[in-house]
Amino acid sequence: MSTLWCGLGGLTYYPRPDQAADVRGFLDRCADLGVGSLRFYFGFFHLNHPTVFRLEMGERPFAPEGALASFHLYPLSGWDPFRELVEGAHARGISVVGYTSPDYQGALQPNPHSPLQEKLPQLFLSDFANQHPGWWTRDPQGRDALSRDGYVVLSLHFPEVRRHLVDTLSRLTQEQGLDGLELEWLCGSGPARPHGAEADAPYATSVTHFVRQTREALSAETGLSTAVTDDLEAGRAWSYEWDRWAGENLIDSLVLRHRARDPGEIASRVRAARERVGPQVQLISQLNCWWETGFRDIAALREAAAAARGAGADVVGLYRADSVEALGLWPALAEIGGT
């Protein structure tokens, strides 16, 4: 069995109603190749909550009343891509795990449609984040993440934020019949997490509180996993205590997203993770096929998958489906599955 990271529309991330047949075709291919689990991405704009559109001119303090429009992305279309993917996967014997970065609640984008090609500062964010800018996370200089790198990030330090996100994710998981929920806690390129300065307590404590509350809100049958970088020291510097989550039985699976292509390095990272989490947590080795730094051919994937399994990975998966399609790597899915 192998696992595949994909978009809510299979090969697409913002599926339209006229792509329903494409979603079904994607699921047929996964079933034919023995994919046992799909880990599909969704964000705040896929939820049944208002998404706010506004222009971000950089003025502070941020004024919630500056919204230009509010809309529900998929209820407007009359089509539910969640249900299409989940029910279709289940009908084919494939489990589905919803994948999200829970604290990321908005993003700044240029305007791609202007004939003058000027970059109008379009900001899309959740209504909750728009209404509560005081609950955004900040760096030691007091800058919010939107000012620094164009993302709206809520701070898990605040109980109100944790409660809102836990309620949203647990309700969505139950209503859509997901087999599991996966939380993304990947590291960036810096030496340490560049925000969290608003917290009185260590940021790691806030993240662990959130993971624990999420586990308590999910049913016992619903799996909870976390996606982390395979660089253990970087994860610790970024305040992600995933070894603690495993030790306290808060997570059922740990997904190592490998940045390396060298089989020896991949095996070393898998062995280190297995030693830290013990035998009770499912260990998934996720090989990266995305961008130029990822795997480009089936032979290399086969070798890396064998190294990961030999080092203790329970399952081997690929990231991401659109790259698998673009690079013609579909046959690899039938070869790399773990136990």
N, C-alpha and C positions, 0 to 999 in steps of 0.2 A: 504494500500500500504506500502511496505517496500523497503528499499534500501540496496544494497549489494556491499561491496568493493571487488574488484577482480583484477586479473592480466589481461594483454592484451590478453592472451589466455584463459580467463575464470579462470580455476584452475591453470594455469601456467603463468609465468612471461616472459619467453623467448620462445614463441611458435614457433614450426617448421612447415613447410608446410604440413607434414604428420599428423599434429594434427588438421587440419581444421574440420574434422568430430567430434573431441572431443569438439571443440568450439561450434559447432552447437548443440551437445547434451547438453552441459552446458546451452545454451540459452533456449532450450526446457524445461529443468527442472525449470529454473527461471520463465518462462512464466506460467508453470503449477502451481507454488506455489504463484503466484500473486506478484512477484517482480516488482515494478514499475519503478525502476531506478537502473542502474549499475554505479558505480564509479570505473573506471578501471585505474590502474597505468601505466604510461609510463615514461621513462627517456630519457636522451640525446641520448642514443644509439638506441632508437626506431625512432628517427627523420631521415628525409631524408638529413642528414648532415654527413660528414665524422667523424668516430670515430678513434682515434689515439691509437695505442698500443706502449708502450715503457717500459723500465725498469727504476724504480725509485731508484736511489742509494743515494738519500739524499743530493746531491751536490747543493749548492746555490751560485750564482743565477741560477735559473732554465733555462735550455737552450732549446728553442723550437725545435732546429734542431736535438734533440736526439731521434726523433720518429723512430721506427723500421718498422712500417706498418700503413697504413691508409685504412679504409674500410667502406662501407655502410652496416649495419647489415642486413636489410631486402630487399633492392633492389637487393642484390646479389642472394637471394633465389628465386626471381621472384614471391613472394607471399606477399600480403599486409595484415597483421593481423589486422591493424586498420580497414580497410574496411570490412573485414570479420566480426568483432565483431559489428561494428556500424550498418552496413546494416542488419545483422542478427537480432540484437536487435530491430531495428526499425520495421522490418517485423513482429515481435512478439508483438509490442505495448509497448516496453520497451525503456525508454529514456536512453541516455548515456552521462556521464560526464567524461571528461578526467581529471585524477588526477596526479599532478606532484609536485616535489620540484624544482622550477625553477632555484635556484641558485646552486644546487648540480650538478656538471658537470664532475665528475670523481671519481674513487675509486681504491684503491690499494688492490690487491689480491695476496695470495700465489699461487704457482704453484701446482695444484692438480694432475698433471699427471707424475711427476718425479718419476722414480723408486727408487731414493735415498730419496725421500720425503723432500728434502730441500725446503725452502720457498723462491723461487725466487721472487723478488719484481715486480710483473706484475702490470702495471698501464694502465687503460683504461680511456680515457677522451675525451671530445669533442675537435674537431680541434680548435674551437674558444678559449677554455680555454688554450689549449696548446700554441697557438700563442700569448696569452696575459697574461703571469704570473704576470705582474705588476697590473692586475685588480683582482687578488685573494684577498679574505678577510684575515685579520690578527688579531691576538690577541694582547693584550697590550705589550707582550714581542717581538712582531715583527714576530712571527712564523705563517706561513700559516697553514691552516687546514690539508693539506696533511702531513706536517711534524709532526703535533700533533696527529691526529687521523685517518689518511689514506684517507681523502676525499678532493677532489678539490671543493672549494666553491667560486663562483664568488661574488664580492662585488657589491651590488645594489647601493652603493654610487656613482659609476661612471656612467655618462649618457650613455656612449657607451655600457655598459653592459645592462642597462635597455632597451635601444633601440633594441639591438640584441635579448634579450629574449622576449620582447613584440612583435616584428615583427615575430619571429619564432612561438610563441604560437598562435597569432591571425591568421596567415596564415594556420597553421595546423588545428585549430578549424574550419575555413571556408572550407578548402579543404576536410576535412573528415566528414563534416556535423554533428559535435558534438552539442548536445543540451546545453552543458555547459562546463565550465572549473573550476576545483577546485585546488586552490593553498594550498600547505601544509606549515603551519607555526606552527609546533609542537615544544615543548620545550624539551631540553635534561635534564640531571640529575643535572647539575650545577645550582648555584644560579642565574646566569645571562648569557646572550649570550656571548660565549667565543671568539667572533671575532667581527669585526667592528671597530677596532682601527685605520684603515686607513682613516676613515671618519673625515672630518672637522666638519660636522653637526651630530646631534644625529642619531644613526642608525635607530631609529623608523621613522624619517623623510624620509629616503631613501626608506624604505619598503613601506611607505604610498605613496610616489611618484610612485613607481612601480605598486602598486595596482590601483592607479588612472589612470595611463597610460594604463594599461591592460584593464580596464573598457572602456576607451575611444576608444580603438582599436577594441573591440568586437562589433558585431551588437547588436541592442537593443533586439533582440529575443534570444540572447545567454546569458544564466545565468552565473554569476560569483559567486563562493562560496569559502570559505576558511575553511580549517580544522585546528582546534586549540585544545590544551589541555583544559580539563574542569577545570583546576586549574587557576583561573582568575589572581591571583597575580603572579604566575609563568610566565604567558603570558606577563604581564606588565613588569616584570623584564627582559624578553627576548626581549623587545621593539616591541611587536606586538600590535598595536592599533586597534584591531578588533572592539571595540565598536565605535571608530571614523569612521571606514570604514562603519559600519552600519548606523551611524548618517548622513553621507554624501552620502548615497545611492550608495556606490561603490560596495557593495556586495548584492546579492539577498538571499543567504543562508549562514548560519553559522553551521558548523558541529562540535559538541562537541565530541571528542573522550574520552570516559571514561576509566580511569585506575582502578577505583573502581568497586567492585561487590556488595557493600551494596546498596540496593534500596533507603534507606533514604539519603545516601550521594549523590547518582545519582540525586534524586529529588531536593536536595538542590542546586546542581551545575546547574541544568536546570533552576530552578527558578531565580537564580542569573543572568544567562545569558539572560533569557527572560527580566528581568528588565532592563538590560543594553542595549539591542538591540531594544526593543520595539516590537510592533506587525507587523511592515512592513517587517521584515526579517524572512524568513522561518528558523525555528530552528530544526535541525536534531540531534537526540541523537544517537550516534554510540556506541553500546555495543561491548566490546572487547572479542573475542573468541580465541585470539592468545596467544601462549605460556602458560605456567603453571599458569600464573596470571590471565588468562581470564576465562570467563564462560565455564563450562564444560557440562552442562545439560540443557534440555529444560525447566524444571520447574523454574530454577533460572532465565533463560532468560525471561520467561513469567512474572515473578514478577518484574524484573527490568524494562521491557518495560512498564508495567502498571504504575509504579512509574514515569517514564519519561514522559509519556503522561499526567498523572495527574498533573504534575508540569508545563506543558506548551509546551512540545515538539510537533511539527507538524508531524514529521515523526520519526520512529525508524528504525535503520539499524544495520547491523552486519559487523564486521571487524574480519576475512577476509574469502574469499570464500574457500581457501584451508583448513582452520581450520574447517569450517562448514562441509566440506567433510570428513575430518579425524575423526571428533568427532560425525558424524552422526546427525548433528543439522539441517538438511534441513527442517524437519517439523516445526521448530520454525519460519521459514520465513513466513509461512502461518498464523501464530498466532500473530505476534508482530507488524504488520503494523499500522501506525498512520492514521490520517485523510487524 
